[in-house]
Amino acid sequence: MNISKFIEDWKQNIMLVIVLAILLVIVVLIFGRLATTWHEHNRLKKEMIQVRENYNRFIISNKLIPDQNDINTYEEYAQKLEDLHSNIYRLMKNTLNIEIDKSGLEFKQHLLTIQQELQNQAREHDIIIPMDIAFKEFIGDKIPDEKQIPLLCLQLEIITFLIESCIESEVERIDTLIKIPPIQKSQYNKELPFKLTFKSEMNALVRFLDIMQSQKAIFLVDNLNITTVPQTEFRQKNNLGYILEASMDISYIELK
């Protein structure tokens, strides 16, 4: 039995477990941020309703019109709660502001420009990205229908952000990038899902997830699946460790 190989394999497996634990914590933090803020939003809304109900019960039970001091106290408290509610909701309702006033031909030209710019950025950083950047249907002569333009512009903006985030995180390559039709029966005002698969070292994956978590716009990372890619002879000889393949669903959310 090769003892040194056994020990080396054992160390690599331990490192993989540590990596997966770190990534799990990051994903939990992303969902925790949204859940905590939404819970606070609902809590304040319930408090506002309770204040109004207490006010009504006061009038009914006493069969009296409250004096001006009582009215001022209730109104002041209700206004504070409404301000807090509005502030939290405004912070959560950050959306991407994009220009959608384009014709089908103008969008096609804009898409080609963005594709070229992203390819140039990727080459500068030695990163491989899909040539069609998830808009394969518009390769060739096809021009989108005018009714599709608002959705396509938003999807293009999000895909540009995802690719630039991968480049900034220094992933090795993007293998898969797919835009999925919007969720029609969603609890949100708008829900646009995407599928993303890339290969990277651990640090790049952590940086990418951190970028997703730090955005004012809401991005939900779900179904995160991480596997190790078989090492090349070069990486083995130079003790470079494993490359990870990360596959995930990412949804852009706009609240009602």
Buried (B, 14 or more C-beta within 10 A) or exposed (E): EEEEEEEEEEEBEEEBEEBBEEBEEBBEEBEEEBEEBBEBBEEBBEBBEEBEEEBEEEEEEEEEEBEEEBEEEBEEBBEBBBEBBEEBBEEBBEBBEEEEEBEBEEBBEBBEEBBEEBBEBBEEEEBBBBEEBBBEEBEEEEBBEEEEBEBBBBBBBBBBBBBBBBBBBBBBBBBEBBBBEBBEEBEBEBBBBBBBBBBBBBEBBBBBBBBBBEEEBBBBBEEBEBEBEEBEEEBEEEEEBBBBBBBBBBBBBBBE
